[in-house]
């Protein structure tokens, strides 16, 4: 019985980056640290003796953009070519299942590089029948699996076997549905 309790303590590590410097310096890495990590949960600024917030910081905070909460979204909608063509290929699309516990519940994330990541329990993994790998936090007896689907891969086209297999698994075989936080930034790519 001590084994399950030990596994509760094995959670993904946090990444804390502290950067000292000037945000307007040409070699500043402040923005890169924030933008290179798709799902930051918090960014804190410590500005000693600051009476007024610098304009560059104000504009950065104001430029975060809108996001939406989409209720009961079926994951197969994210792999439809209408969605891929409209959002994934023409910008940076972020999606994250809302109110899911990453270590207990099935969860989904769409990264801005076009990779759809599903974190699922063993039963769901077996029912879906999609290729994946055991979660590195699952221990010796894998109880969680990670399925990664590259929506931008050239082999993932509408009439391809791979696309049809993924669509069938997510739509008919084992439909997954989540409340999803969704954000999209148009990059002008066509």
Rosetta silent file (secondary structure, phi, psi, omega in degrees, C-alpha in Angstrom):
SEQUENCE: XXXXXXXXXXXXXXXXXXXXXXXXXXXXXXXXXXXXXXXXXXXXXXXXXXXXXXXXXXXXXXXXXXXXXXXXXXXXXXXXXXXXXXXXXXXXXXXXXXXXXXXXXXXXXXXXXXXXXXXXXXXXXXXXXXXXXXXXXXXXXXXXXXXXXXXXXXXXXXXXXXXXXXXXXXXXXXXXXXXXXXXXXXXXXX
SCORE:     score description
SCORE:     0.000 S_00000001
   1 L     0.000  -16.490  177.948    0.000    0.000    0.000 S_00000001
   2 H   -73.710  -24.996 -178.236    3.028    2.310    0.311 S_00000001
   3 H   -61.429  -48.975  177.925    3.642    2.040   -3.436 S_00000001
   4 H   -61.508  -35.874  178.401    0.557    4.064   -4.528 S_00000001
   5 H   -66.389  -36.866  178.120    1.375    6.740   -1.942 S_00000001
   6 H   -65.004  -37.967  179.615    4.918    6.980   -3.268 S_00000001
   7 H   -65.328  -29.975  178.377    3.555    7.464   -6.799 S_00000001
   8 H   -62.883  -29.433  179.938    1.474   10.408   -5.608 S_00000001
   9 L   -81.320  -12.085 -178.500    4.705   12.213   -4.812 S_00000001
  10 L   -90.156   80.646  179.937    6.097   11.565   -8.315 S_00000001
  11 L  -107.888  159.768  177.515    4.700   14.572  -10.132 S_00000001
  12 L   -58.077  145.114 -177.956    6.169   16.402  -13.102 S_00000001
  13 L   -73.532  153.395  174.920    8.833   18.872  -12.090 S_00000001
  14 L   -89.378  156.645  176.065    8.208   22.594  -12.092 S_00000001
  15 L  -122.704  114.731  178.882   10.444   24.921  -14.041 S_00000001
  16 L  -112.817  120.443  178.914   11.290   28.210  -12.379 S_00000001
  17 L  -115.984  124.726  175.964   13.376   30.627  -14.398 S_00000001
  18 L  -112.515  125.037 -177.095   14.671   33.800  -12.789 S_00000001
  19 L  -123.966  124.676  177.081   16.158   36.328  -15.164 S_00000001
  20 L  -104.373  132.258  178.729   17.876   39.480  -14.017 S_00000001
  21 L   157.956 -166.130 -177.602   18.297   42.199  -16.566 S_00000001
  22 L  -110.818  125.116 -175.934   16.621   44.806  -18.663 S_00000001
  23 L   -60.778  -25.741 -178.879   13.673   43.739  -20.831 S_00000001
  24 L   -92.138    0.539  178.100   14.709   46.149  -23.605 S_00000001
  25 L   -66.445  139.082 -176.552   18.298   44.887  -23.791 S_00000001
  26 L   -57.873  -29.434 -179.025   18.976   43.369  -27.267 S_00000001
  27 L  -100.991   16.550  178.960   20.086   40.046  -25.758 S_00000001
  28 L   -63.559  137.668  179.408   17.261   39.852  -23.231 S_00000001
  29 L  -106.814    8.372 -177.068   15.711   36.389  -22.970 S_00000001
  30 H   -54.751  -55.279 -177.293   12.634   37.508  -21.014 S_00000001
  31 H   -64.187  -39.542 -179.224   10.169   37.207  -23.895 S_00000001
  32 H   -62.585  -39.645  179.189   11.719   33.969  -25.176 S_00000001
  33 H   -61.452  -36.343 -179.275   11.307   32.297  -21.786 S_00000001
  34 H   -77.992  -49.797 -173.411    7.604   33.109  -21.823 S_00000001
  35 H   -74.769  -25.754 -178.580    6.787   32.440  -25.495 S_00000001
  36 L   -77.760  -11.053  178.387    8.872   29.251  -25.868 S_00000001
  37 L  -113.471  112.154 -168.546    6.822   27.471  -23.196 S_00000001
  38 L   -64.122  -31.768 -172.734    3.280   26.970  -24.456 S_00000001
  39 L  -126.602   64.014  173.090    1.439   26.589  -21.152 S_00000001
  40 L   -68.678  138.508  176.727    2.842   28.888  -18.511 S_00000001
  41 L   -96.573  -18.520  179.361    0.571   29.042  -15.515 S_00000001
  42 L  -161.068  140.017  171.160    2.112   32.203  -14.098 S_00000001
  43 L  -127.601  125.241 -178.985    4.604   34.898  -15.020 S_00000001
  44 L  -116.816  141.480  176.100    5.680   37.249  -12.250 S_00000001
  45 L  -115.100  133.566  173.790    7.585   40.499  -12.560 S_00000001
  46 L  -116.363  111.358 -177.122    9.579   41.985   -9.704 S_00000001
  47 L  -121.496   98.898 -177.179   10.372   45.608  -10.427 S_00000001
  48 L   -65.813  142.111  176.489   12.060   47.284   -7.466 S_00000001
  49 L    49.272   48.773 -178.213   11.176   50.896   -6.741 S_00000001
  50 L  -107.609  108.967  177.743    8.799   51.122   -9.676 S_00000001
  51 L   -79.210  -42.539  179.071    6.243   53.906   -9.376 S_00000001
  52 L  -122.153  139.163  178.275    4.901   53.534  -12.908 S_00000001
  53 L   -69.118  128.314  178.926    4.851   50.377  -14.988 S_00000001
  54 L   -57.748  144.694 -176.679    7.178   50.768  -18.008 S_00000001
  55 H   -58.520  -38.437 -179.789    5.299   51.150  -21.308 S_00000001
  56 H   -62.328  -36.384  178.573    7.019   48.099  -22.841 S_00000001
  57 H   -73.113  -41.280  176.680    5.704   45.949  -19.984 S_00000001
  58 H   -58.066  -46.866 -177.480    2.209   47.443  -20.202 S_00000001
  59 H   -68.341  -33.751  177.508    2.008   46.721  -23.928 S_00000001
  60 H   -65.693  -45.036 -179.754    3.317   43.171  -23.451 S_00000001
  61 H   -66.316  -39.794 -179.569    0.708   42.395  -20.811 S_00000001
  62 H   -69.044  -21.645 -175.354   -2.070   43.993  -22.883 S_00000001
  63 L   -90.551   13.169 -178.975   -1.031   41.915  -25.923 S_00000001
  64 L   -63.312  -35.648  175.587   -1.769   38.555  -24.281 S_00000001
  65 L    93.894  176.464 -177.851   -4.911   38.247  -26.380 S_00000001
  66 L   -91.083  154.412  170.088   -8.249   36.577  -26.017 S_00000001
  67 L  -139.842  161.307 -174.210   -8.979   33.004  -25.173 S_00000001
  68 E  -127.322  150.028  171.063  -12.208   31.061  -25.151 S_00000001
  69 E  -105.981  113.192  179.685  -13.748   28.319  -23.060 S_00000001
  70 E  -102.608  117.757 -177.234  -15.448   25.853  -25.396 S_00000001
  71 E   -82.196  139.330  172.489  -17.780   23.527  -23.509 S_00000001
  72 E    52.147   50.333  178.085  -18.079   19.821  -24.384 S_00000001
  73 E   -85.927  126.019  175.482  -15.772   19.860  -27.406 S_00000001
  74 E   -75.580  132.177 -176.059  -15.242   16.460  -28.995 S_00000001
  75 H   -61.189  -29.413  179.782  -11.530   15.878  -29.588 S_00000001
  76 H   -61.457  -22.103  176.711  -12.224   14.572  -33.090 S_00000001
  77 H   -65.402  -30.531  179.962  -13.142   18.175  -34.028 S_00000001
  78 H   -72.774  -20.548  179.411   -9.492   19.148  -33.436 S_00000001
  79 H  -101.740    3.836  176.298   -8.303   16.598  -36.026 S_00000001
  80 L   -70.816  145.491 -178.214  -10.845   17.594  -38.687 S_00000001
  81 H   -70.580  -22.488  173.897   -9.196   19.131  -41.711 S_00000001
  82 H   -62.515  -45.053  179.344  -11.542   22.111  -41.552 S_00000001
  83 H   -67.637  -46.064 -178.558  -10.084   22.947  -38.119 S_00000001
  84 H   -60.180  -46.876 -178.552   -6.488   22.158  -39.139 S_00000001
  85 H   -66.475  -38.741 -175.691   -6.701   24.294  -42.300 S_00000001
  86 H   -79.172  -33.968 -171.770   -8.441   27.219  -40.592 S_00000001
  87 H  -119.979  -46.303 -175.019   -6.485   27.383  -37.332 S_00000001
  88 H   -71.137  -44.084 -176.182   -3.433   25.106  -37.083 S_00000001
  89 L   -80.866  -16.480 -175.757   -1.921   25.933  -40.481 S_00000001
  90 L  -111.500   15.849  179.058   -2.713   29.651  -40.383 S_00000001
  91 E   175.472 -165.406  175.736   -1.491   30.544  -36.940 S_00000001
  92 E  -103.857  115.088 -178.048   -0.567   29.421  -33.468 S_00000001
  93 E  -110.025  126.996  178.112   -3.402   27.473  -31.917 S_00000001
  94 E  -115.869  131.917  174.480   -3.370   26.642  -28.221 S_00000001
  95 E  -142.239  141.535 -178.826   -5.910   24.302  -26.652 S_00000001
  96 E  -148.220  129.587  178.148   -5.954   22.765  -23.204 S_00000001
  97 E   -62.293  140.651 -172.208   -8.573   20.627  -21.494 S_00000001
  98 L  -104.957  138.505 -179.673  -10.123   22.571  -18.637 S_00000001
  99 L    59.980   38.965  173.413  -10.692   21.248  -15.113 S_00000001
 100 L  -115.676  142.356  177.879   -8.858   17.994  -15.769 S_00000001
 101 L   -93.857  115.057 -172.608   -6.296   16.547  -13.391 S_00000001
 102 L   -58.985  -29.236 -177.613   -3.268   15.609  -15.487 S_00000001
 103 L   -92.953   -4.885 -177.407   -2.291   12.742  -13.174 S_00000001
 104 L  -127.748  -42.328 -173.492   -5.805   11.258  -12.847 S_00000001
 105 L   -96.621  162.045  166.966   -8.117   12.293  -15.680 S_00000001
 106 L   -68.508  142.886 -176.888   -7.892   11.977  -19.417 S_00000001
 107 E  -145.541  159.164 -179.943   -6.590   15.281  -20.756 S_00000001
 108 E  -138.755  147.769  174.893   -5.798   16.937  -24.084 S_00000001
 109 E  -145.581  138.771  172.470   -3.509   19.726  -25.262 S_00000001
 110 E  -114.391  119.822 -178.398   -2.866   21.234  -28.676 S_00000001
 111 L   -88.498  157.937 -179.302    0.508   22.944  -28.917 S_00000001
 112 L   -64.964  -14.605  176.869    1.229   25.863  -31.256 S_00000001
 113 L   -84.730    4.161  176.468    3.541   23.589  -33.295 S_00000001
 114 L    91.364    7.888  179.258    0.499   21.533  -34.352 S_00000001
 115 E   -92.656  125.679  174.355    0.990   18.569  -32.032 S_00000001
 116 E   -95.467  123.714 -177.691   -2.118   17.197  -30.331 S_00000001
 117 E  -117.205  125.246  176.322   -1.194   15.450  -27.089 S_00000001
 118 E  -111.810  128.119  174.069   -3.581   13.141  -25.277 S_00000001
 119 E  -109.923  112.363 -171.106   -2.787   11.964  -21.757 S_00000001
 120 E  -130.685  158.076  175.411   -5.061    9.001  -21.096 S_00000001
 121 E   -75.784  169.381 -174.732   -5.549    6.164  -18.641 S_00000001
 122 H   -59.731  -43.339 -178.960   -4.711    2.598  -19.626 S_00000001
 123 H   -62.035  -45.687  179.204   -8.312    1.604  -20.433 S_00000001
 124 H   -63.620  -41.866  178.851   -8.848    4.588  -22.737 S_00000001
 125 H   -57.629  -46.736 -179.018   -5.480    3.963  -24.404 S_00000001
 126 H   -67.874  -37.572  178.782   -6.409    0.362  -25.150 S_00000001
 127 H   -67.769  -39.474  179.737   -9.892    1.320  -26.382 S_00000001
 128 H   -66.504  -40.771 -179.308   -8.544    4.007  -28.716 S_00000001
 129 L    70.975   21.754  177.924   -5.970    1.691  -30.242 S_00000001
 130 L   -96.009  151.486 -178.498   -3.731    4.603  -31.250 S_00000001
 131 L   -69.747  135.636  178.451    0.043    4.468  -31.013 S_00000001
 132 L  -158.352 -166.484  179.520    1.479    6.062  -27.903 S_00000001
 133 E  -141.424  154.209  176.317    3.965    5.556  -25.103 S_00000001
 134 E   -62.162  142.627  175.968    3.728    5.056  -21.357 S_00000001
 135 L   -64.231  140.381 -179.703    3.846    8.293  -19.398 S_00000001
 136 L   -67.443  -13.087  179.691    7.246    8.800  -17.793 S_00000001
 137 L   -99.752    9.668 -173.657    5.412    9.419  -14.509 S_00000001
 138 L   -85.558  -17.429 -177.751    3.506    6.147  -14.670 S_00000001
 139 L    85.871 -170.120 -176.687    6.072    3.935  -12.943 S_00000001
 140 L   -66.691  -39.671  178.477    7.028    0.376  -13.889 S_00000001
 141 L   -98.130  100.007 -173.248    3.442   -0.738  -14.426 S_00000001
 142 L   -63.173  123.319  176.573    2.142    1.821  -16.908 S_00000001
 143 L  -117.335   -9.452  177.638   -1.290    3.143  -15.998 S_00000001
 144 E  -131.183  146.032 -178.143   -1.133    6.358  -18.080 S_00000001
 145 E  -132.978  151.381  178.300   -0.205    6.812  -21.719 S_00000001
 146 E  -114.136  124.379  176.472    0.735    9.730  -23.936 S_00000001
 147 E  -113.820  123.624  179.467   -0.528    9.816  -27.525 S_00000001
 148 E  -114.693  126.577  179.920    1.012   12.475  -29.782 S_00000001
 149 E  -122.405  118.396  179.600   -0.569   13.292  -33.139 S_00000001
 150 E   -86.668  104.496 -176.906    1.232   15.731  -35.445 S_00000001
 151 L   -72.227  -14.226 -179.402   -1.571   17.568  -37.237 S_00000001
 152 L   -98.475   -2.930 -179.415    0.923   19.271  -39.576 S_00000001
 153 L   -62.917  137.201 -177.838    2.598   16.061  -40.780 S_00000001
 154 L   -63.030  -24.207  178.866    2.336   15.663  -44.559 S_00000001
 155 L   -80.723   -5.774 -178.584    1.088   12.082  -44.089 S_00000001
 156 L   -98.528   62.947 -178.588   -1.856   13.365  -42.044 S_00000001
 157 L  -105.173  162.570 -169.405   -4.027   14.395  -45.008 S_00000001
 158 L   -53.443  -36.368 -177.399   -7.837   14.060  -45.337 S_00000001
 159 L  -101.951    7.222 -178.303   -7.919   10.834  -47.331 S_00000001
 160 L   -76.203  153.748 -179.970   -4.875    9.236  -45.713 S_00000001
 161 H   -60.796  -41.666 -177.018   -5.047    6.009  -43.720 S_00000001
 162 H   -63.808  -47.731  179.580   -3.518    7.621  -40.654 S_00000001
 163 H   -60.887  -45.446 -179.355   -5.988   10.503  -40.558 S_00000001
 164 H   -62.714  -38.156  179.347   -8.947    8.184  -41.116 S_00000001
 165 H   -65.492  -46.838  179.810   -7.732    5.847  -38.351 S_00000001
 166 H   -63.520  -45.601  179.992   -7.293    8.692  -35.835 S_00000001
 167 H   -60.893  -44.631  178.591  -10.648   10.229  -36.763 S_00000001
 168 H   -61.569  -44.631 -178.638  -12.417    6.869  -36.428 S_00000001
 169 H   -62.398  -42.415 -175.205  -10.782    6.184  -33.036 S_00000001
 170 H   -84.511  -20.771 -177.610  -11.699    9.609  -31.613 S_00000001
 171 H   -99.966  -43.354 -172.722  -15.155    9.906  -33.178 S_00000001
 172 H  -107.351  -45.022 -172.551  -16.599    6.393  -33.250 S_00000001
 173 H   -73.772  -52.607 -178.838  -14.507    3.976  -31.213 S_00000001
 174 L  -144.475   79.335 -179.300  -13.845    5.994  -28.017 S_00000001
 175 L   -60.877  132.162  175.336  -15.154    9.558  -28.261 S_00000001
 176 L  -111.957  136.398 -177.678  -13.330   11.949  -25.937 S_00000001
 177 E  -137.005  134.888 -178.794  -14.993   15.192  -24.918 S_00000001
 178 E  -140.089  157.885  159.607  -13.616   18.031  -22.804 S_00000001
 179 E   -79.093  130.830 -171.909  -14.243   21.610  -21.860 S_00000001
 180 E  -124.014  132.719  167.565  -11.353   23.271  -23.700 S_00000001
 181 E   -86.111  129.057 -172.377   -9.530   26.564  -23.217 S_00000001
 182 E  -133.579  133.007  174.823   -8.691   27.756  -26.719 S_00000001
 183 E  -137.483  147.653 -179.510   -6.567   30.612  -28.039 S_00000001
 184 E  -143.096  135.211  177.487   -5.460   31.393  -31.569 S_00000001
 185 E  -123.539  116.506  179.832   -3.012   33.917  -32.959 S_00000001
 186 E   -69.331  128.425  179.924   -3.069   34.503  -36.723 S_00000001
 187 L  -107.248   -4.115 -179.704    0.472   34.477  -38.112 S_00000001
 188 L    86.017   -0.435  177.750   -0.365   35.174  -41.739 S_00000001
 189 L   -71.778  140.818  177.262    0.817   31.737  -42.888 S_00000001
 190 L  -118.185    0.000    0.000   -1.247   30.270  -45.682 S_00000001
